[in-house]
Amino acid sequence: MTRRTLVFPFAVALLLGAGALGLRGAWPWTRLSDIPTLRPIVVTSPFRIVRDTLHGGESVAALLHRQGITGLDLTALARALRLDPTRIRAGLVFFVRRDGTTGAATNVEFRPNPAERLRFVRTSAGEWTAESVPIRWTTDTIRCSLMIDADHTNLYAASNAGVCDGSIGDDERERLVDKVADINAYTVDFSRDLQPGDRIVTVLERLVSEEGEVRVGSVLGTSETVGKRNFETFGYPDDKGGLAYYDASGTAVKRSFLISPVDFRYITSGFSRSRFHPILGLWRKHEGVDYAAGAGSPVKAAGDGTVTVAGWAGDYGKLVEIRHRNGVITRYGHLHDIPGWVRPGTHVSQSDVIGHVGMTGLATGPHLHYEFRVDGKARDPRSIKSEPGAPLPATRLADFQRRRALLSELLARGSAATPITE
């Protein structure tokens, strides 16, 4: 008898047996109706999240009031969290969690800084508690190369087309440019000196948060090819927990005066003993340099000193004058505004923002008029040779040279998987 002949009788017998069991209500397997099931889940406390933004000039207390949040002692909670509510910047986003039935706020969260998230929680008794939730960041080291060409004639444009070993956003690329410009503000004029074919390479720390944010950290080293000049700068730990920058010999790149008090501009009128004034229509001395820049661009103190003038000064418009060591005075004219803290007698440090570019006084457009005077005599700021930077102590040179060798290799070839500073 074939196998096919045997299968048919077996199938018939199986069906007849199953039918008989079914008539008696006895099943050899568990019926679906006999399987225990969970009761439907009923959401008794639905909630919704409301997003709000701190407005310019608004306090955190005002935002909480706008959201109808009561009973939250912000001062006490902020003290416990070592938070100064008056220093929270405009534009910060707050997330308010509300009970879906009553609409009452039960939770408030915001990020006052990249390192933590602050959370206010209302207890069942109606009281508010506060906690700080740390945000974990990891650090790696990457290399970025920026090339100047006919289509990318400045650092900002070059940064958008630059090649980096790791991803960073457009805003962070701009921050990188600002950092590179600050480091080299004593040796390179990135607005006048750059030409097609020039190249700027940086090795930097990249920070990545557990929430996927990416930020530019410390610039560890830079390499510049500008015209016929080639030079490098290397970051080395200072006594304040940051980095100071040195050339290959271990001499600080920081000088007593910046090359220019305003970033990324071009010169519209240089130092001259006789210049035709565009408003007065006559020839007169021009004892400074005019830098064209966008209205509102920050103006920096060229060096450490004491403010002697801060206010309106005739043809200069709004003027800041700073007295430095060795009989040097610098002047910054046609400012749009001057910060309230900048007043006669105030000490300022190099690179402090002392005003913003404007066109007050005798000016036809936004620009900065910058003067450099030595013992009362006007000097061309571009001809001034700043004092050389301080060298590293001999006891630290060997360690610096070890670090320099590693950074030089990274600038030339690529990136490291772990931070250089570890």
Secondary structure, 3 states (H helix, E strand, C coil): CCHHHHHHHHHHHHHHHHHHHHHHCCCCCCCHHHCCCCCCCCCCCCEEEEEEECCCCCCHHHHHHHCCCCCCCHHHHHHHCCCCHHHCCCCCEEEEEEECCCCCEEEEEEEEECCEEEEEEECCCCCEEEEEEECCEEEEEEEEEEECECCECCHHHHHHHCEECCCCCHHHHHHHHHHHHHHCCCCCCCCCCCCCCCEEEEEEEEEEECCCCEEEEEEEEEEEEECCEEEEEEEEECCCCCEEEECCCCEECCCCCCCCCCCCCEEEECCEEEEECCCCCCEEEECCEEEECCCCCEEECCCCEEEEEEEECHHHCEEEEEECHHHEEEEEEEEEECCCCCCCCCEECCCCEEEEEECCCCCCCCEEEEEEEECCEEECHHHCCCCCCCECCHHHHHHHHHHHHHHHHHHHHCCCCCCCCC
